[in-house]
């Protein structure tokens, strides 16, 4: 009997890809013997390239929507056709993706139908783009439309032993215990969007990290990408707690660091989703984006947010023009109150 071949499509971005691993888990549970491949962007593939539920990862390039140009569409369709899949599962809201699905030759095509953009799918999960629905639930709705049970499926990312060992060595060299407080000041930038307004102000983040570290009797580890170094240094300069700063960690090392930490604190960004997906206690700071749509989809997540009016279209509409953290954002004191039972 021929094995079922399933092709997932979600190129961007890291947080979205991690949220969609809940759908991957449901599909693997329903099709334990299937070949499951994921067409994912170069920026985000590190999120799933070692995932045990996947048989293959297909790199579809650096663009957020690789099928948007004529040349990109041709290359992308060739990639889809070469996989010879029986089932396509698309988590992309784009008419260009619908066109690619139609041209793929894949017989069963399931995807999101937002404002009529899902015309290329044979199985459609309709959504209202202005409804405040969680992204992970929207992705799971596509899987549910195929008649698959998704109960208990959360975002999930594996932690490799080699990455655990590497991080323990880095922490030992910095005289920081693994049960530290991990703080990520950055985020808000990826190939599909730049939204620096997501970032909690450095002064407040440093004050929050100091208070948490004091109550947990723990050191602080600041992390970020290489281009986050100035921001990381800005927070580090304001810390009084013992701390280390790393801006050269791999995706896997960050996963390992978060998994063994006492607490992870970060903005609405991909690394915060990663922390939740590896099971870390995760404090997710939200400001101009809506946690009802974008909160990490894990078991131990605490959202730190002062409810305010945000855009009806989510991040697609950008940050409110007059957003101001001092006036509209959550205070350090309110964050500590929300985290009291973890401290």
C-alpha positions as CSV (number, residue, x, y, z in Angstrom):
1,X,0.0,0.0,0.0
2,X,1.3,3.4,-1.0
3,X,2.4,5.6,1.9
4,X,0.7,9.0,2.1
5,X,2.8,12.0,1.3
6,X,2.0,15.3,3.0
7,X,3.5,18.7,2.2
8,X,3.1,21.6,4.6
9,X,3.7,25.2,3.5
10,X,4.4,28.1,5.8
11,X,7.6,30.0,4.8
12,X,7.6,32.8,7.4
13,X,8.0,33.7,10.2
14,X,9.7,32.0,13.1
15,X,6.9,32.6,15.5
16,X,4.3,31.5,13.0
17,X,6.2,28.4,12.1
18,X,6.5,27.4,15.8
19,X,2.8,28.0,16.3
20,X,2.1,25.7,13.3
21,X,4.0,22.8,14.9
22,X,0.8,22.2,16.9
23,X,-0.8,21.3,13.5
24,X,2.2,19.2,12.6
25,X,1.8,17.2,15.7
26,X,-1.9,16.5,14.9
27,X,-1.1,15.4,11.4
28,X,1.7,13.1,12.5
29,X,-0.7,11.6,15.1
30,X,-3.3,11.0,12.4
31,X,-0.8,9.7,9.8
32,X,2.0,7.9,11.8
33,X,3.5,6.3,8.7
34,X,3.2,9.2,6.2
35,X,6.1,11.1,4.7
36,X,5.6,14.7,6.0
37,X,7.7,17.5,4.5
38,X,7.6,21.2,5.2
39,X,8.3,24.0,2.7
40,X,9.7,26.7,4.9
41,X,11.8,29.8,4.4
42,X,15.5,30.1,5.0
43,X,14.9,32.5,7.9
44,X,12.6,30.1,9.7
45,X,13.8,26.6,8.9
46,X,15.9,26.3,12.0
47,X,12.6,26.2,14.0
48,X,11.7,22.8,12.5
49,X,14.8,21.3,10.7
50,X,15.3,18.8,13.6
51,X,11.7,18.2,14.4
52,X,11.0,14.4,15.0
53,X,7.6,14.6,13.3
54,X,9.1,15.7,10.0
55,X,10.8,13.6,7.3
56,X,12.1,16.5,5.2
57,X,12.5,20.3,5.3
58,X,12.4,22.1,1.9
59,X,14.1,25.5,1.8
60,X,11.9,27.8,-0.3
61,X,14.3,30.8,0.0
62,X,14.7,34.0,2.0
63,X,11.4,35.8,0.9
64,X,8.4,35.9,3.2
65,X,6.2,35.0,0.1
66,X,8.5,33.1,-2.3
67,X,5.7,32.8,-4.9
68,X,5.0,36.5,-5.2
69,X,7.2,37.2,-8.3
70,X,6.8,35.3,-11.6
71,X,10.2,33.7,-11.2
72,X,9.5,32.9,-7.6
73,X,6.2,31.4,-8.5
74,X,7.8,29.1,-11.1
75,X,10.5,27.9,-8.7
76,X,8.0,27.4,-5.9
77,X,5.5,25.4,-8.0
78,X,8.4,23.2,-9.3
79,X,9.3,22.5,-5.6
80,X,5.7,21.6,-4.8
81,X,5.3,19.3,-7.8
82,X,8.6,17.6,-7.2
83,X,7.4,16.4,-3.8
84,X,4.6,14.4,-5.4
85,X,2.4,14.9,-2.4
86,X,-1.1,13.5,-1.9
87,X,-2.1,16.2,0.5
88,X,-1.0,19.9,0.7
89,X,-1.6,21.8,4.0
90,X,-1.1,25.5,3.5
91,X,-1.0,28.0,6.4
92,X,-0.4,31.0,4.1
93,X,-3.0,33.7,3.7
94,X,-2.2,34.9,0.1
95,X,-3.9,34.6,-3.3
96,X,-0.4,33.8,-4.7
97,X,-0.3,30.7,-2.5
98,X,-3.7,29.7,-3.9
99,X,-2.4,30.0,-7.4
100,X,0.6,27.9,-6.5
101,X,-1.7,25.3,-5.0
102,X,-3.8,25.1,-8.1
103,X,-0.6,24.7,-10.2
104,X,0.9,22.1,-7.9
105,X,-1.0,19.1,-9.2
106,X,-1.6,17.9,-5.6
107,X,-5.0,16.4,-5.4
108,X,-6.1,17.4,-1.9
109,X,-5.2,20.9,-0.9
110,X,-6.3,22.3,2.5
111,X,-5.7,25.9,3.5
112,X,-6.9,29.1,5.1
113,X,-9.6,31.0,3.3
114,X,-9.4,34.6,4.5
115,X,-11.5,37.1,2.6
116,X,-11.7,34.7,-0.4
117,X,-8.0,34.2,-0.8
118,X,-8.3,30.4,-0.4
119,X,-9.7,29.8,-3.9
120,X,-6.9,27.3,-4.7
121,X,-7.8,24.8,-2.0
122,X,-10.2,21.9,-2.2
123,X,-10.6,21.9,1.6
124,X,-11.0,25.4,3.1
125,X,-10.9,26.7,6.7
126,X,-12.7,30.1,6.5
127,X,-11.7,32.9,8.8
128,X,-12.7,36.5,9.4
129,X,-9.4,38.5,9.2
130,X,-10.8,41.0,11.7
131,X,-11.8,38.5,14.3
132,X,-9.3,38.1,17.2
133,X,-8.6,34.4,16.8
134,X,-5.4,32.8,17.9
135,X,-3.0,32.1,15.0
136,X,-2.3,28.5,16.3
137,X,-6.1,27.8,16.4
138,X,-6.4,29.1,12.8
139,X,-3.7,26.7,11.7
140,X,-5.4,23.9,13.6
141,X,-8.7,24.8,11.9
142,X,-7.1,23.8,8.6
143,X,-6.2,20.4,10.1
144,X,-9.7,20.1,11.6
145,X,-11.2,20.8,8.2
146,X,-9.6,17.5,7.1
147,X,-11.5,15.7,9.9
148,X,-8.4,15.3,12.1
149,X,-8.5,15.4,15.9
150,X,-6.3,18.2,17.3
151,X,-7.0,17.8,21.0
152,X,-4.0,18.4,23.2
153,X,-1.8,19.6,20.4
154,X,0.4,22.5,21.3
155,X,3.5,24.2,19.8
156,X,6.5,21.9,20.2
157,X,10.2,22.1,19.3
158,X,12.8,19.5,20.3
159,X,15.9,20.3,22.3
160,X,19.1,18.4,21.2
161,X,21.5,17.0,23.7
162,X,24.5,18.6,21.9
163,X,22.9,22.0,22.3
164,X,22.2,21.3,26.0
165,X,25.9,20.4,26.5
166,X,27.1,23.5,24.6
167,X,24.9,25.8,26.7
168,X,26.0,24.3,30.0
169,X,29.6,24.9,29.0
170,X,28.9,28.5,28.0
171,X,27.1,29.2,31.3
172,X,29.8,27.5,33.4
173,X,32.4,29.7,31.7
174,X,30.3,32.8,32.6
175,X,29.7,31.6,36.2
176,X,26.0,31.5,35.7
177,X,23.8,28.5,36.8
178,X,21.5,26.9,34.1
179,X,18.4,27.7,36.2
180,X,18.9,31.4,35.3
181,X,16.5,34.1,34.1
182,X,16.7,34.4,30.3
183,X,15.9,37.8,28.9
184,X,15.5,38.7,25.2
185,X,15.2,42.4,24.6
186,X,14.9,42.2,20.8
187,X,12.4,40.9,18.2
188,X,9.9,42.5,15.9
189,X,12.0,42.1,12.8
190,X,11.7,39.4,10.1
191,X,11.5,39.2,6.3
192,X,7.8,39.9,6.4
193,X,7.6,42.8,8.9
194,X,9.5,45.3,11.0
195,X,7.7,46.3,14.2
196,X,10.2,47.6,16.8
197,X,7.3,49.0,18.8
198,X,6.9,45.4,20.2
199,X,10.1,45.9,22.3
200,X,9.6,46.6,26.0
201,X,11.8,49.7,26.8
202,X,15.3,48.7,27.9
203,X,15.2,50.6,31.2
204,X,12.0,48.8,32.2
205,X,13.2,45.5,31.0
206,X,16.4,45.8,33.1
207,X,14.4,46.8,36.2
208,X,12.1,43.8,35.7
209,X,15.0,41.4,35.2
210,X,16.7,42.7,38.3
211,X,13.6,42.2,40.4
212,X,13.0,38.7,39.1
213,X,16.6,37.7,39.6
214,X,16.6,39.0,43.1
215,X,13.5,37.0,44.0
216,X,14.6,33.9,42.3
217,X,18.2,34.3,43.6
218,X,19.4,33.7,40.0
219,X,21.7,35.2,37.4
220,X,20.4,36.8,34.2
221,X,21.3,35.7,30.7
222,X,20.6,38.3,28.0
223,X,20.3,36.9,24.5
224,X,19.8,38.3,21.0
225,X,20.9,38.1,17.4
226,X,24.2,39.7,16.4
227,X,22.4,42.8,15.2
228,X,20.8,43.1,18.7
229,X,24.1,43.6,20.4
230,X,23.6,47.4,21.0
231,X,20.2,46.7,22.5
232,X,21.5,43.9,24.6
233,X,24.4,46.1,25.9
234,X,21.9,48.8,26.7
235,X,20.0,46.5,29.0
236,X,23.1,44.9,30.4
237,X,24.5,48.3,31.4
238,X,21.4,48.9,33.6
239,X,21.5,45.5,35.4
240,X,22.8,45.0,38.9
241,X,22.2,41.3,39.0
242,X,25.0,38.9,38.0
243,X,24.6,38.5,34.3
244,X,26.0,37.3,31.0
245,X,25.2,38.3,27.4
246,X,25.2,36.1,24.3
247,X,24.5,37.4,20.8
248,X,26.0,34.5,18.9
249,X,23.9,31.6,20.0
250,X,22.3,29.2,17.5
251,X,18.6,28.6,17.4
252,X,19.1,25.2,19.0
253,X,21.3,26.7,21.8
254,X,18.6,29.2,22.6
255,X,16.1,26.4,22.8
256,X,18.4,24.5,25.2
257,X,19.0,27.6,27.3
258,X,15.3,28.3,27.7
259,X,14.4,24.7,28.4
260,X,16.7,24.6,31.5
261,X,16.1,28.2,32.7
262,X,14.0,29.2,35.7
263,X,12.1,31.7,33.6
264,X,12.2,33.2,30.1
265,X,11.2,36.8,29.6
266,X,10.7,38.2,26.1
267,X,8.6,40.3,23.8
268,X,6.1,39.2,21.3
269,X,8.7,37.6,19.1
270,X,9.8,34.2,17.6
271,X,12.3,33.4,20.5
272,X,9.5,33.8,23.0
273,X,7.4,31.3,21.0
274,X,10.5,29.0,21.0
275,X,10.8,29.2,24.8
276,X,7.2,28.2,25.3
277,X,7.5,25.4,22.7
278,X,10.4,23.8,24.6
279,X,8.3,23.8,27.8
280,X,10.0,26.7,29.6
281,X,8.2,29.0,32.0
282,X,7.6,31.8,29.6
283,X,6.7,35.4,30.4
284,X,5.6,37.1,27.2
285,X,5.5,40.9,27.2
286,X,2.8,42.3,24.9
287,X,2.2,45.9,24.0
288,X,0.8,47.0,20.6
289,X,0.0,43.5,19.5
290,X,-2.9,41.3,20.6
291,X,-2.1,38.3,22.8
292,X,-5.5,36.9,21.9
293,X,-4.0,36.3,18.5
294,X,-0.3,35.9,19.1
295,X,0.4,34.6,22.6
296,X,2.8,31.6,22.8
297,X,0.9,28.3,22.5
298,X,2.5,26.3,25.3
299,X,1.7,24.8,28.7
300,X,3.5,27.3,30.9
301,X,2.9,30.8,29.5
302,X,2.1,34.0,31.3
303,X,1.1,36.9,29.2
304,X,2.2,40.3,30.5
305,X,-0.1,42.9,28.9
306,X,-2.1,46.0,29.8
307,X,-5.3,45.5,27.7
308,X,-5.5,48.3,25.2
309,X,-7.2,48.9,21.9
310,X,-5.1,47.3,19.1
311,X,-5.5,47.1,15.4
312,X,-8.4,44.9,14.2
313,X,-6.2,43.3,11.5
314,X,-3.4,42.2,13.8
315,X,0.2,42.8,12.8
316,X,-0.9,43.2,9.2
317,X,-2.1,46.7,10.2
318,X,1.1,47.6,12.1
319,X,1.3,49.2,15.5
320,X,-1.2,51.9,16.6
321,X,0.2,55.2,15.3
322,X,0.2,56.8,18.8
323,X,1.5,53.8,20.7
324,X,3.5,54.8,23.8
325,X,4.9,52.2,26.2
326,X,4.9,54.7,29.2
327,X,1.3,55.5,28.7
328,X,-0.2,52.3,27.2
329,X,2.1,49.5,28.2
330,X,2.3,47.3,31.3
331,X,4.4,48.6,34.2
332,X,7.2,46.7,35.9
333,X,5.1,46.5,39.0
334,X,2.2,44.9,37.1
335,X,4.5,42.4,35.5
336,X,5.8,41.3,38.9
337,X,2.3,41.0,40.3
338,X,1.3,38.8,37.3
339,X,4.4,36.6,37.9
340,X,4.2,36.5,41.7
341,X,3.5,32.7,42.0
342,X,6.4,32.0,39.8
343,X,8.8,34.1,41.8
